Structures are given as C-alpha cells and as structure tokens.
Amino acid sequence: MTAVPSAHRPNLRAPVAAKLRVVAALIITASAACGPSELDTSPAAVRAAAVAAGAVALPEPPAVDAAKAAVGALLFDEPALSGNRDIACATCHVAALATTDLVSLAIGTGGVGTGPNRVIPEDRRLYPRNTLDLANRGYPEFVELHWDGRTRPRPGGGYTEPEDWEDTVMPDGLESALAAAAIDALSDKDQMSGRAGDIAVDGTPNELGGLEDEELPLLWERIVARAVAAGHGPALAAAFGVDESALDITHVANAIAAHVASAYIVRDTDWDRFLAGDDSALTAEARRGAALFYGPADCASCHGGPHASDLEYHNIATPQVGLGQEDEEPLDYGRGRETNVPDERYRFRTPPLRNVALTGPWMHDGAYTTLEGAILHHDGCEARLRSYDRLQLKPELQGTFRNADIVFTRMLTTLDPWCDRSLGLTGAEVAALVAFLDAMSEPL
C-alpha cells in the first residue's frame, strides 16, 4: 500500500468531529498525573517498551489468491446478495470510512444512505452492535471474529455457528474465520437477509426473508442463485476451479474473505515506521503518548501484541446503549451470550488499535462518540459508567442508556480487575494518547 504523508492524509474523523469533539472539551478535566512527571520519551526507550509488550511493525500479510479476491470484491459490493437488494457488505464497511460507518449502532437492511448519514425507518430494528472495522483481519492471529468471538474454530475443524443458530451449523469448506463471518452477516435478518413479507427495492418479493434457523441451507442456496443471476457465476466458478452448477455458499464466502484479507491492510502507519527504526516517524507528543501507553497508563495489559490487542474478552463496564440482543433485551451479554457462562457476561473483545482513530464511535455499542471519551472510560471504569453522559449520543439513542442500579450491579459483578483503579489522566496526557493512536492510523 502506498504511504500517504501525514500532512496530506485526509481527516476521516472530520464527518463526526464537528459535532463530537465539543464533547471532548467538556469531558477532559485536569487531575493528578498518572505516572512520573518525567517520562523517558526517547525513541530508544519508547521502542524498547513497545517491543517488550509484543509490538512489531507488521509484516506482509499471507498471500491471497488474486482471482478469488477479484470476484470477492464484486460480491462485497453486491446488494443482490441481501434479501431486500438494498444493502451490501460495503454499505456498512465503507472503505472511505476506514471500513466502518461512523454510527454508534449499525443500520442493516431497510436503512437508507451511507455512513453517518444513514437512517433507518421506524419499523426496522437497529443492529445491537457497533460495526467493527476490517483492517488486517486476514492476518493469521485473527482466528476469532466479532465483538463476542462467535465466529471461531470448532475443535474438530470448521467454524462455530452463533449461539442463536439452534439447528444449523456452519458449512464445511470455509477457508478462514472471515469467510464464516461473511456467512453470519448474509444470514442475519437484521443485517442482510430481511424478514418474512419484505418486498425488495425492485418490487419483487424477498424470498430470503423470514427463513428459520433450520432453513439456513435453503437461504444459502438462494443467495448463491442471486450471485449467479447478478452475473458473478462464471468468475466465481473460474476462481475456484469448479463447474458453475457446483457453486455453493462456501465459494461466495471464501471469495468475500479473500477480498477483505487482501484489500484492507494497515501496516504503513507512522507507528509501523517508528517500530521499523525510523526515529522521526513520531512527533514528540505521539512519543509521549506511546510512553504512557506502554508505561504508567498500562494500556498494553490488554492492547499489547502485534495488533495492539490481546484478542481476549474483558468487561470494562462499557455503558449499555441500544435495544440489546433480542433474547436478552434490553441488555447485551457479549461473550457470555456465546458461551452461556454467567461470569463472562458483559465481556467484549479487545479491539485492535490500528486505525482506531478513524473508526468511531467507540466500544461495542458506540457508547463513546469521541476517542478522548473512550480513553477516559478506562480511567476508573465504574465511575465513568455511573457518570456516563448520554447526551453525546444521537437523540434517538439517548433514552436507551441502561442506567438502573440493578444493571450497574450486575455488570460490575464481573468487572475486569484491571478496571479497579483510577489513572488520574490529565488533559495533556489524554491528548498525547490520542496523538499516539492517530499515529497508528492510516487511511485505506
């Protein structure tokens, strides 16, 4: 990927910055410094601390079959794969928005528009989660995907199905977790397939909508038929070396996964160049942020490793916003939803941080609309939960913040021990951490 000089990189945070950064000025308050007043911010010290936490300049990702990726790019942009023919993978994973949509909760089928301007009719349901970006998901470390890790390998091979698939399993032949995640999205009624009785935007009945769990194989057959009817059959068959009549959902999913793995790579950031030995790649403020991150702020406890994530699941008392999951409304149990382990409720996956500055709103439900606010939440998680300012949300979401004492009590029962402290971050320190996270970001 060609590097874009920092001074000339487009500000992808601009679409939300005008409305949201006002909030940041209100929530950043001065307090005691979280660490020594004199941090060692020399390039050598910062690099050594980062390397000790597992940070590396990312190598080239694994090679991807070009023919599969080429047809996968077309399928990624193809609305005919959705029941109502009104949404594609690219609708929520917008390349120009760092493969996200810049809204707190994703708006699936039935929505109109793109990115922060996307709206949903009153008769449709917001998706309960924030859209995760796709950057670097083709690297081998990403064997589990989604905020709750519902897409993960089965012990005997293949990939797990989400907990709410009671009667169907993921098909064999999937080449990656990305492919399994593609099937998950294509099969979801709120994301893409639609509901019984829906009429597609071209006026035809939605033959994908409303199929029950045990009918998912039929749904997948119909999606493949849609792909063929849209003209992708010959290229898809050629890419996999099969007859067009032999195409199935695994070919569609594997092609989409090949596109994602090859197209959305973030490894030429200022931070990567710094890790590779370029002392001048970081500003002094970004180096101070990195020194805090890998030092007294202890962010690397969870955000260590090559992708700045332990890829594990933690409960950090993120405010619960939105309608929740259908069978546990109005809450979202996160990892506990998939494992059925009560102690794992409210745990969500530590997000990787490359491009985090470009992919707000932040947290699993987009509860924080500024990066500064998301950082400050880690400075005394319980207190931040109890003092959460719902006014930062869009008006239609403000009333969905679950602030009953019983909700707080249940959430805090499984709080990650790391959160049981106060960092005392100052405004200057938050600004330095933001500068560091900016240095980990690269427009696609």
C-alpha positions as CSV (number, residue, x, y, z in Angstrom):
1,M,0.0,0.0,0.0
2,T,1.4,3.4,-0.9
3,A,2.2,5.6,2.0
4,V,0.4,8.9,2.4
5,P,2.4,11.6,4.1
6,S,0.9,12.6,7.4
7,A,0.4,16.2,6.5
8,H,-1.7,15.2,3.4
9,R,-3.8,12.3,4.8
10,P,-7.5,13.1,4.7
11,N,-9.1,13.6,8.1
12,L,-11.6,10.7,8.2
13,R,-12.6,11.8,11.6
14,A,-14.0,15.0,10.1
15,P,-17.5,13.7,9.4
16,V,-18.1,13.3,13.1
17,A,-15.5,15.7,14.5
18,A,-17.6,18.9,14.1
19,K,-20.4,17.5,16.3
20,L,-18.4,15.3,18.6
21,R,-15.2,17.0,19.6
22,V,-17.1,19.6,21.5
23,V,-17.9,16.8,23.9
24,A,-14.3,16.0,24.3
25,A,-13.5,19.5,25.6
26,L,-16.1,19.0,28.3
27,I,-15.0,15.6,29.5
28,I,-11.2,16.1,29.6
29,T,-10.6,17.5,33.0
30,A,-7.2,18.0,34.7
31,S,-6.2,15.8,37.6
32,A,-3.1,14.3,39.1
33,A,-0.7,12.8,36.6
34,C,-1.0,9.0,36.1
35,G,2.8,8.5,36.3
36,P,6.1,10.2,36.8
37,S,6.3,13.8,35.7
38,E,9.4,12.9,33.6
39,L,8.7,10.0,31.3
40,D,11.6,8.8,29.2
41,T,10.2,9.6,25.7
42,S,13.4,9.0,23.8
43,P,12.9,6.9,20.7
44,A,15.0,4.1,22.1
45,A,13.1,3.9,25.4
46,V,9.7,4.0,23.7
47,R,10.6,1.4,21.1
48,A,12.0,-0.9,23.8
49,A,8.9,-0.7,25.9
50,A,6.7,-1.4,22.9
51,V,8.7,-4.3,21.8
52,A,8.6,-5.7,25.3
53,A,4.8,-5.7,25.0
54,G,4.9,-7.6,21.8
55,A,4.5,-4.7,19.4
56,V,6.1,-5.1,15.9
57,A,6.0,-3.4,12.6
58,L,3.5,-5.6,10.8
59,P,5.0,-7.9,8.1
60,E,3.3,-8.6,4.8
61,P,0.0,-10.5,5.3
62,P,-0.4,-14.0,3.9
63,A,-0.8,-14.2,0.2
64,V,-4.3,-14.3,-1.2
65,D,-5.5,-15.9,-4.5
66,A,-5.9,-12.9,-6.8
67,A,-8.8,-14.4,-8.8
68,K,-10.8,-15.2,-5.6
69,A,-10.1,-11.7,-4.3
70,A,-11.2,-10.1,-7.6
71,V,-14.6,-11.7,-7.7
72,G,-14.9,-11.3,-3.9
73,A,-14.6,-7.5,-4.4
74,L,-17.6,-7.6,-6.7
75,L,-19.6,-9.7,-4.2
76,F,-18.6,-7.4,-1.4
77,D,-20.3,-4.6,-3.3
78,E,-23.3,-6.6,-4.5
79,P,-26.7,-5.6,-3.0
80,A,-28.4,-8.5,-4.7
81,L,-26.9,-10.8,-2.0
82,S,-29.3,-9.2,0.5
83,G,-32.9,-10.2,0.8
84,N,-34.2,-6.7,0.0
85,R,-31.5,-6.0,-2.5
86,D,-30.8,-2.8,-0.6
87,I,-27.5,-3.5,1.3
88,A,-24.1,-4.9,0.5
89,C,-21.2,-5.7,2.8
90,A,-19.7,-2.4,1.6
91,T,-22.7,-0.5,2.8
92,C,-21.6,-0.7,6.5
93,H,-17.9,-1.4,5.8
94,V,-17.2,1.7,3.8
95,A,-13.7,1.8,2.5
96,A,-13.6,5.6,2.6
97,L,-14.6,5.5,6.3
98,A,-11.8,3.0,7.2
99,T,-14.3,0.1,6.6
100,T,-16.8,1.3,9.2
101,D,-19.9,3.5,9.1
102,L,-19.3,6.2,11.8
103,V,-22.5,5.5,13.6
104,S,-22.9,4.0,17.1
105,L,-25.1,1.1,16.1
106,A,-25.1,-0.5,12.7
107,I,-28.1,0.0,10.4
108,G,-28.8,-3.0,8.3
109,T,-31.4,-3.9,5.7
110,G,-34.1,-1.3,5.3
111,G,-31.8,1.6,6.0
112,V,-31.2,4.4,3.6
113,G,-27.9,6.2,2.9
114,T,-24.3,5.6,3.8
115,G,-22.1,6.2,6.8
116,P,-23.1,8.9,9.4
117,N,-26.0,10.0,7.1
118,R,-27.6,6.5,7.1
119,V,-31.1,6.4,8.6
120,I,-33.5,3.6,9.5
121,P,-37.3,3.5,9.2
122,E,-39.4,3.2,12.3
123,D,-40.4,-0.3,11.5
124,R,-36.8,-1.6,11.4
125,R,-34.5,-2.6,14.2
126,L,-31.1,-1.1,14.8
127,Y,-28.4,-3.7,15.0
128,P,-27.3,-4.0,18.6
129,R,-23.5,-3.7,17.9
130,N,-21.1,-1.1,16.5
131,T,-19.6,-2.0,13.1
132,L,-16.1,-3.4,13.6
133,D,-13.5,-2.3,11.0
134,L,-11.9,-5.0,8.7
135,A,-8.3,-3.8,8.8
136,N,-5.8,-6.6,8.9
137,R,-8.3,-9.3,9.6
138,G,-6.6,-11.5,7.1
139,Y,-3.6,-12.0,9.4
140,P,-3.4,-15.4,11.0
141,E,-3.8,-14.1,14.5
142,F,-7.5,-13.4,13.8
143,V,-8.9,-16.9,14.3
144,E,-11.9,-15.5,16.2
145,L,-14.0,-12.6,15.0
146,H,-16.8,-10.2,16.2
147,W,-17.2,-8.4,19.5
148,D,-18.2,-11.7,21.2
149,G,-16.0,-14.1,19.3
150,R,-19.0,-16.0,17.9
151,T,-17.0,-16.9,14.8
152,R,-14.2,-19.2,15.9
153,P,-12.8,-22.6,15.0
154,R,-14.5,-25.7,16.1
155,P,-12.3,-28.3,17.9
156,G,-13.0,-30.8,15.2
157,G,-12.5,-28.4,12.3
158,G,-14.6,-25.8,10.6
159,Y,-16.1,-22.8,12.4
160,T,-18.7,-22.4,15.0
161,E,-22.2,-21.0,14.4
162,P,-23.6,-18.2,16.5
163,E,-25.4,-19.2,19.7
164,D,-28.8,-18.3,18.3
165,W,-28.4,-20.8,15.4
166,E,-30.1,-23.7,17.2
167,D,-30.4,-26.2,14.4
168,T,-27.8,-25.4,11.8
169,V,-24.0,-25.4,11.7
170,M,-21.6,-23.5,9.5
171,P,-20.9,-25.4,6.3
172,D,-17.7,-27.3,5.7
173,G,-15.1,-25.9,3.3
174,L,-14.7,-22.4,4.8
175,E,-11.1,-21.2,4.4
176,S,-11.0,-18.7,7.2
177,A,-12.9,-17.0,10.1
178,L,-13.5,-14.1,7.7
179,A,-15.5,-16.5,5.4
180,A,-17.5,-17.7,8.4
181,A,-18.2,-14.1,9.4
182,A,-19.4,-13.4,5.9
183,I,-22.0,-16.2,6.1
184,D,-23.0,-14.9,9.5
185,A,-23.8,-11.5,8.1
186,L,-25.5,-12.7,5.0
187,S,-27.8,-15.0,7.1
188,D,-28.7,-12.3,9.7
189,K,-32.3,-11.0,9.4
190,D,-31.5,-7.5,10.6
191,Q,-28.2,-7.2,8.8
192,M,-28.9,-8.6,5.3
193,S,-31.5,-11.3,4.7
194,G,-34.5,-9.4,5.9
195,R,-37.8,-10.6,7.3
196,A,-40.9,-12.5,6.2
197,G,-43.2,-10.4,4.0
198,D,-40.4,-8.0,3.0
199,I,-40.6,-6.6,-0.5
200,A,-37.2,-5.9,-2.2
201,V,-36.4,-2.4,-3.5
202,D,-37.1,-3.6,-7.1
203,G,-40.6,-4.6,-6.1
204,T,-40.1,-8.3,-6.0
205,P,-40.8,-10.5,-3.0
206,N,-37.9,-11.1,-0.7
207,E,-37.5,-14.9,-1.0
208,L,-34.7,-14.8,1.6
209,G,-36.6,-13.1,4.3
210,G,-38.1,-14.9,7.3
211,L,-36.4,-18.3,6.8
212,E,-36.0,-20.0,10.1
213,D,-32.8,-21.4,11.5
214,E,-33.4,-24.9,10.2
215,E,-33.9,-23.4,6.7
216,L,-30.5,-21.7,6.5
217,P,-29.2,-24.2,3.9
218,L,-32.1,-23.1,1.7
219,L,-31.3,-19.4,2.3
220,W,-27.7,-20.1,1.3
221,E,-28.8,-21.8,-1.9
222,R,-30.9,-18.8,-2.8
223,I,-28.0,-16.4,-2.1
224,V,-25.8,-18.3,-4.5
225,A,-28.6,-18.2,-7.1
226,R,-28.7,-14.4,-6.6
227,A,-24.9,-14.2,-7.1
228,V,-25.2,-16.2,-10.3
229,A,-28.2,-14.2,-11.6
230,A,-26.2,-11.0,-10.9
231,G,-23.6,-12.2,-13.4
232,H,-20.9,-13.4,-11.0
233,G,-21.2,-17.1,-11.7
234,P,-18.5,-17.5,-14.4
235,A,-15.8,-15.6,-12.5
236,L,-16.7,-17.3,-9.2
237,A,-16.6,-20.8,-10.8
238,A,-13.3,-20.0,-12.6
239,A,-11.7,-18.7,-9.4
240,F,-12.4,-21.9,-7.5
241,G,-11.9,-24.3,-10.5
242,V,-15.4,-25.8,-10.3
243,D,-18.4,-26.0,-12.6
244,E,-20.9,-23.1,-12.1
245,S,-23.5,-25.8,-11.2
246,A,-21.3,-26.8,-8.2
247,L,-21.1,-23.4,-6.6
248,D,-22.3,-23.1,-3.1
249,I,-22.2,-20.6,-0.2
250,T,-18.7,-21.5,0.7
251,H,-17.4,-20.2,-2.6
252,V,-19.2,-16.9,-2.1
253,A,-18.0,-16.6,1.5
254,N,-14.4,-17.6,0.7
255,A,-14.3,-15.1,-2.2
256,I,-15.5,-12.2,0.0
257,A,-13.0,-13.2,2.7
258,A,-10.2,-13.2,0.1
259,H,-11.1,-9.6,-0.9
260,V,-11.2,-8.4,2.7
261,A,-7.9,-10.1,3.5
262,S,-6.1,-8.5,0.5
263,A,-7.8,-5.1,0.3
264,Y,-7.8,-3.7,3.8
265,I,-4.3,-3.8,5.1
266,V,-3.0,-1.2,7.5
267,R,0.8,-1.6,8.1
268,D,2.3,1.6,6.8
269,T,1.4,3.9,9.7
270,D,3.7,6.3,11.4
271,W,3.8,3.8,14.3
272,D,4.9,1.0,12.0
273,R,7.7,3.1,10.5
274,F,8.8,4.0,14.0
275,L,8.8,0.4,15.1
276,A,10.9,-0.4,12.0
277,G,13.5,2.0,13.1
278,D,12.6,5.5,11.9
279,D,13.0,7.7,14.9
280,S,11.5,10.7,13.1
281,A,8.2,8.9,12.3
282,L,6.5,10.0,15.6
283,T,6.0,13.5,16.8
284,A,7.2,14.3,20.3
285,E,3.6,14.3,21.6
286,A,2.9,10.9,20.0
287,R,6.1,9.5,21.6
288,R,4.9,10.8,24.9
289,G,1.6,9.1,24.3
290,A,3.4,5.8,23.4
291,A,5.5,6.1,26.6
292,L,2.3,6.5,28.6
293,F,0.6,3.7,26.8
294,Y,3.4,1.2,27.3
295,G,4.3,2.6,30.7
296,P,2.3,4.0,33.6
297,A,-1.1,4.0,31.9
298,D,-0.6,0.2,31.4
299,C,-2.8,0.1,28.2
300,A,-0.6,-2.7,26.9
301,S,-2.1,-5.1,29.5
302,C,-4.9,-5.6,27.0
303,H,-3.6,-3.7,24.0
304,G,-0.3,-5.4,23.6
305,G,0.9,-7.7,20.9
306,P,1.4,-7.0,17.2
307,H,-2.2,-5.8,16.6
308,A,-2.3,-3.8,19.9
309,S,-4.9,-6.3,21.3
310,D,-4.7,-9.4,23.4
311,L,-7.6,-10.6,21.3
312,E,-9.3,-11.7,24.5
313,Y,-12.6,-10.6,26.2
314,H,-13.0,-8.2,29.0
315,N,-15.7,-6.5,31.0
316,I,-14.7,-2.9,31.4
317,A,-18.2,-1.6,32.3
318,T,-18.9,-0.1,28.9
319,P,-22.3,1.7,29.2
320,Q,-25.1,-0.4,27.7
321,V,-26.7,1.5,24.9
322,G,-29.3,0.4,22.4
323,L,-32.1,-2.2,22.4
324,G,-29.8,-5.1,23.3
325,Q,-29.9,-8.6,21.9
326,E,-33.3,-10.0,21.1
327,D,-33.3,-12.8,23.6
328,E,-31.8,-10.8,26.4
329,E,-33.3,-7.4,25.8
330,P,-32.6,-4.7,26.8
331,L,-29.1,-5.9,27.6
332,D,-26.2,-7.4,25.6
333,Y,-24.3,-10.1,27.4
334,G,-21.4,-10.1,25.0
335,R,-19.1,-13.1,25.3
336,G,-21.4,-14.6,27.9
337,R,-24.1,-14.8,25.2
338,E,-22.0,-17.2,23.2
339,T,-20.5,-19.3,26.0
340,N,-23.5,-19.4,28.3
341,V,-21.2,-18.7,31.2
342,P,-22.6,-16.1,33.6
343,D,-19.2,-14.9,34.7
344,E,-18.4,-14.0,31.1
345,R,-21.4,-11.7,30.7
346,Y,-20.6,-8.1,29.6
347,R,-17.2,-9.2,28.2
348,F,-16.3,-7.9,24.8
349,R,-13.3,-8.4,22.7
350,T,-10.3,-6.0,23.0
351,P,-10.4,-4.2,19.6
352,P,-7.1,-3.9,17.6
353,L,-5.9,-0.4,17.5
354,R,-4.5,0.2,14.1
355,N,-7.0,2.7,12.6
356,V,-8.8,3.2,15.9
357,A,-8.6,7.0,15.4
358,L,-10.7,6.7,12.3
359,T,-13.3,4.2,13.3
360,G,-15.5,5.9,15.9
361,P,-17.9,5.9,17.7
362,W,-16.1,3.6,20.0
363,M,-16.9,0.5,22.2
364,H,-19.1,-2.5,21.2
365,D,-22.2,-0.3,21.1
366,G,-20.7,3.0,20.1
367,A,-21.3,4.5,23.5
368,Y,-18.4,7.0,23.2
369,T,-18.5,9.4,20.4
370,T,-15.1,10.8,20.9
371,L,-11.8,9.0,21.1
372,E,-10.9,11.1,24.2
373,G,-14.1,9.8,25.9
374,A,-13.2,6.2,25.1
375,I,-9.8,6.7,26.6
376,L,-11.1,8.3,29.7
377,H,-13.5,5.5,30.3
378,H,-10.5,3.4,31.2
379,D,-9.6,5.9,33.9
380,G,-11.9,4.5,36.6
381,C,-14.4,2.3,34.7
382,E,-17.1,2.1,37.4
383,A,-17.1,5.9,38.0
384,R,-17.2,6.5,34.2
385,L,-20.1,4.1,33.8
386,R,-22.1,5.8,36.6
387,S,-21.4,9.3,35.3
388,Y,-21.9,8.5,31.6
389,D,-23.2,11.4,29.5
390,R,-25.9,10.1,27.3
391,L,-26.2,13.4,25.5
392,Q,-23.2,12.6,23.3
393,L,-25.5,10.1,21.5
394,K,-27.9,10.8,18.7
395,P,-31.3,11.8,20.2
396,E,-32.9,8.5,19.2
397,L,-30.4,6.6,21.3
398,Q,-30.2,8.8,24.4
399,G,-33.1,7.1,26.1
400,T,-31.6,3.6,25.6
401,F,-28.8,4.0,28.1
402,R,-29.4,1.4,30.7
403,N,-28.7,3.2,34.0
404,A,-30.8,1.3,36.5
405,D,-28.8,0.4,39.7
406,I,-29.6,-3.3,39.2
407,V,-27.9,-3.2,35.7
408,F,-24.9,-1.5,37.2
409,T,-24.6,-4.0,40.0
410,R,-24.8,-7.0,37.6
411,M,-22.3,-5.5,35.2
412,L,-19.8,-4.7,38.0
413,T,-20.0,-8.2,39.4
414,T,-17.8,-9.5,36.5
415,L,-15.7,-6.3,36.1
416,D,-12.2,-6.9,34.9
417,P,-9.7,-6.4,37.8
418,W,-7.7,-4.1,35.7
419,C,-10.5,-1.6,36.0
420,D,-10.4,-1.4,39.7
421,R,-8.2,1.7,39.8
422,S,-8.0,5.3,38.7
423,L,-5.3,6.5,36.4
424,G,-5.8,10.2,37.1
425,L,-5.2,11.2,33.5
426,T,-4.7,14.8,32.7
427,G,-6.0,16.6,29.7
428,A,-2.4,16.8,28.3
429,E,-1.9,13.1,28.8
430,V,-5.2,12.2,27.0
431,A,-4.1,14.5,24.1
432,A,-0.8,12.6,24.0
433,L,-2.5,9.2,23.9
434,V,-4.8,10.5,21.1
435,A,-1.7,11.7,19.2
436,F,-0.2,8.2,19.6
437,L,-3.4,6.5,18.4
438,D,-3.5,8.9,15.4
439,A,0.0,7.7,14.6
440,M,-1.3,4.1,14.5
441,S,-3.9,5.0,11.8
442,E,-3.7,5.1,8.0
443,P,-6.5,5.9,5.6
444,L,-7.3,3.0,3.3
